[in-house]
Amino acid sequence: MAISPATVSPRDPLNAAILSVAEDRLAGFQADPFGEIAVRTALPIDDVLERIRAMLAAGTIRRVRQTVQATRLAAGALVAWRVPREGLDAAFDFLTKDDPFSGHVVLRSTDPGAAGHEYRLWTTLKVPQGYSLRRHCEYLKSRIDAEDYHAMPARRLFVLGVGHLRRRQLEPGSRSAHSAEALTTDVVRLAPGQWAVLDALKRDFQPDEIVRDLWARRALEAGLFVDEFIANARELDALGLMGRFSTFLEHVKPLSTGERVTRYNALFHWAVPPGREIEAGSEIGRHDILTHAYWREGGPGFGNVNVMAVAHGMDRDLLLRHKQAIDEHLRSVGVPVSYTNVFWGGRSEIKPSEVLPTAYERWCRSLGIDPGMMREDA
């Protein structure tokens, strides 16, 4: 089947059907993800493969990968950076291009005078096992000329996904009948052989790798037979370390077709009474519009917020109505909120944070840093 340039659009009906599954519906490790997409969409497997390959090559899809639960593999935090206005772009560029451990890099804004409004640069950060999150932040602070930073490790996760296309049609208040599960962020220690399998699992797929037997090359890379590789991957999945198999679209930037998948990116903040964070997060996490929700401590500088969530959409007012519905739900279930706010995303670059300890050592040496000085026990 030949695919014309017009049909790499996410609005093409067949592409939309594929992406509605492929964005965030394939949970855990997937031994045959494209076959599963074909089953769920009732499309021929060859059509699924060709369309995903074409959308990836055209840039409609920015990456295809098996995600991992990075919060279970490395110490991490959401970090808000206070950087002088004239240095924001340079800081953004460094964290995007030169720090593989900073994942989502976003310039955010909120109402003048709101708690934390002077912290414009926000990043997700993972620092591989054995190395210090604090030391890494201190290095970045000096490197990007930040005046201050505030690191907010996740204590629990309630929502972690994408699914921008299928969320477009949601009405405010749309939510699950059940409370969201509160997932732990305890780090799991791996053996060297498990790291080798994980390294092969998590790397982005190139267009020529979009084939039915997609794990064959990765198994060879890890020095394993395919069935051994899949068995190892399933063991990692059983440890709670696999996220989902996913096709990722751009969050805000225009696609190669000129279309946008989303236009607005909102980071919602709530301050709930200490001791009720899991209850509140589980109720907030029921709402279908959210792509992320977590318990993080913002501290006094951010109004003592302790539950945060992210939503994306094409209409700012509609996103605010979604938040209003969440606020009303919290009131209805008796969860008091002493403070709430929204930080809006602007310029952004979304990439997975590196979690391999060997990659951290190589990065340090490439910058002339003694890796031993960055260790937790240094």
N, C-alpha and C positions, 0 to 999 in steps of 0.2 A: 504494500500500500504506500503510495507516494503521498507525502504530507507537504502541502503548500505553506508558504510563510504565514498566510492568514490563520492557519490552524495551529500555530504554536501559542495562540492567545489563550489565557486561562478562561475566557468567556466562551470559547468553543464548547458546545454541549458535552462532547465526549471527553475533552480535556477536563472540564469542570467535574464530570463524574469521577474521573480517575483521581483528580486532586482532592476531591472531597473525602476520599478514602486514604490517599497516600500522604496527606499532610500530617495527620496525627491519629489515625484510627488503627494503626498496626502496632499494638503495644508489645513490649518485650522483644526478645530476639526472634527474628523471622528467618527461618531456613529457606523459604521460598516466597519472598515478599511480592514479587511480580505476579506469581501464580495466585496468591491470595487476593491481590487487587483485581485480577481477571475474574475470579470467582465472585467477589462482592459487587463488581460492576456489570457482570454478565457480558463482558467484552472478550473477544479472542485474545489470547496471550500475546500473539505477535503484534496486534494493534497496541496493546498496553506498552510493550517494550519499545515499539517504534515511536510512539507519541512521547513517552517519557524521555527517550534518547533525544528526540528532536527538540523538546522544550528545554532540556538541559543544555544542549549545544547552542540554542538560540538565546539563552539567558533568562527565559521565562522562569525556569527553576534555577535557583542559584546554587543549590547543592543537593545531592542525594547521599544519605548516609544512615548507618545504624548508629543511633545516639546511645550514649551511656549516661548513667546517673552520676554525673561528675561530683555532686555533693557527697556521694558515698566513697569517692576515690581520692579526694584531695580537700584540704582545708580551703574554705571559700567564704566569700562575703560579697555583698553589694556595697560598693564604695562610692561615697559622695565626695567630690573634690572641690575645694574652693580655690579657684585659679583666677588671677586677674583677667579681666575681659580681653585685654590685648594678647594674652597668651593662650586663650582657649583653643584656637584652631591648631596651633603647634602641639599643644598637649594632646588634643584629640588625635592628631596624625601619629604621634609617637606611640600612643597606646594601641592604636589600630594596626600600625605597620610593624612596630618593633617590640611589642610585648605580647608574645603568644599566649600568655596566661590571663590576659584581660580579654573577656569575651564580648558581651554586649557593651558597646561604647556609645553613649547617647548624651547629647546636649539637651538639658531640660530647663524649663522655666515654670515659674508659678507666680502668684500674685505678689507684687511688691509688699514687703513687710511680713509676708507669711513665714512661718518657722522654716528656717533652712533655705530661704530664697536665694542666698548668696552662693549656694553650692550648685553650680550649673552643670558640671561634668560628672556623669554617673557611669560606673562600670561594674560589670560582674567580674569577679576575680577568683581564680583557683590557683593555689600554690601546692605543687605535688608533695606527696608524703615525704617526711623527713626535713622539709624546709619550712621556714618561718614566714607566716603571713605578715606579721608586723614588720619584719626586716624587708620584705619585698615592697610593702607599702612605703616604708621610709625611703627606699631607693627610688621608687617612682616619684615620691614627693619632691625629692631633690632634682630628679631628672626633668620633670615637667614644670618646675618652679611653682609648685602648689603652695599656697599659704597655710592650708590645713586640709585634713581629710577626716572622714568618719566611716569606719568599717563596720558593717552590720551583718555578721554571720547569720545564716538561716538556722533557726532552732527547730522548725518543722516546715514541711512542704505540704500544701493542700491541693494545688493545681500545677501541672507542668505540661504544656502542650502548645499547639499552634492552631491550625484549622481556620485560617482567616476567611477563606471563601465560604465555608459552611456557616460561619458566625454572622455573615452579612445580613441574613434574613431573620435573625433572632429579635424577638420583642423584649423590651425591658421587663425584667422580672422572670424571664425564662430560667428555670433552675431544675436541678435533679430532685427527685422525691426523697433522696437520702443525703445525709450529711457527707461532706468530703472526708476522705481518710486523711489522718495526720501522719505523714511519712517522716521517719527518722532521718537524721543527717549524719549518723555515726559513720565514721570512715572505716572501710573494710581493708585489711592488709592482704596483699596478694603476693604469691610466689613469682619468681622471675618468668617461669613458663606461662603463667596466667597473664602477665604484663605483655608478653610477646603476642599472645592471641588477641588481647584487648587492642593492642596497637594496630594489628591487621584488621580488626573488626570496625574500628571507628573512623578510619580515614575516608574522606569523600570519594565517591565513585566518579570516574570520568565517563564521557558519553560512550566510549568503546567498551566500557565494562558493564553497560546495561544489557545483560544477557540473563537468560533463565538460570543458568548454573553460576550465579555471580560469586559464590564463595570459593570456587576452585582455585582461582589465582591467589586469593588471600590465604588459603590453606597451604599452598605451595610456599608462599612467602614465609609462613610461620613454621615451615618444615614438618607439616602434618598432612596425613591423608584427609580428604574432605570429611569423611564420617567422623574422624577424630576431632577435626576442627569444630564441626557442628556440635559434637558432644561437649567439648570444652566451652563453647559459647553458651550452651544450655546450662552448664554448671555456673557460669558467671550470672546468667539470668536468674537462676535459683537463689543466688546470693543477693538479688535485688539490685544488680549493677547495670542491667540493660534498660534503656529508656524506651525507644520505639524506632522502627524503621520509617524514615520520613523523607519526603521531598519538600524542600524549603523554598518558599517564595520570598521576595523582598518585602520587608515590613512597610517601608514608606517610599523608598526610592522608586522612580518609574522603571518599568520593565523595558526590555529591548523593543517591545511593540509600542511603547509610549504610554501604556496603561499603568494604573496603580492598583495594587491589591488592597492596600489600606492607605489612609491619608493621615490619620491621627493615632498617636500612641500615648496612652494615659497611664500614669503610675498613681494609683489610689493609696491614700494613707488613712488609717484609723488608729485612734488611741482607745483601748478598752481596758477595763480594770485588770491589774496584775493578777494572775491566776486564772483568767478567763480567755487567754490567748488561743488555746486549742479549740475551745468551744466556739469563739468568734470566727476563727479561721475556717473551721469546718462548716459553719453556716455561710460565710462569704464564699468559700470554695464551691458551694452548690450551684453558683450562678454560671450559666453556660457561656456568657460573653467573655469570661476571664481566661487568659492563656497562662497566667502564673498567679499564684497566691502563696504567701508564706508568712511565718512569724519571724520578724526581725525587730530588734530593739533600736529605735531611732534616737532615744535619749532626749535630754532637755532641748538640745539645739533643733530638734525636729518635732517639738510639741509632744514628746514622749509617745510617739506613735509606736505601735508594736505589731500591727498586722498590715501588710501591704499586698497589692494585687495589680496586675497589668491587664489592660484591655486595648484592643485595636479596632479601628473602624474608619469609615469614610465620612462620617458626620459627627462633628464635635458635640453638637447639642444632643444627638442621640446617645453618645457615650455618657454624657452627663445624666441623661434620663436613666440609663442603665445603673449608674452609681446611685442615683436617688432611689431606685428600686431596691438596691442592696441595703442602703441606709434604712429604708422603711422595713425591710425584712428583719434587720437586726433589732429594731425597736419592737417589732411584733413578737420576737422570741425572747425579749427581755434582756438583751445585751446592750448595756449603756455605752455610749461613745462620747468621750469628753472633748475630742478634737478630731477633725478630719480635713483632708486637703487633697489637691490633685497637682501633680507635676506633669506638665505636657512635654512630650518628646519632640525634638527638632532634628537636627543633623544626627544621623545614626549609622553605625556599622555593626553588623551582627555576624559573629564568627564563634565557633566553639572554642572554649578555653582548653589549652593543652594540659594534660594531667600526668604525663609520664615523668617519673623522676629522672630518667636518663636524658630526657629533653631539657629538663631544668638545668642539669649540669652542663650540657652543651651550650645553652643560652648564656649561662654565667661566664663560661670561658670565652665565648665570642665577644663579650663586652669587657673582658679583662678583669672580671670579678672572681675572687676565690670562692668556689662553691661552698667550701667549708664554713666561710663567714656568714653564709645565708641559712645555715642549718638551724633547726629548732634548738639543738643542744649546744650551739656555739657560745 
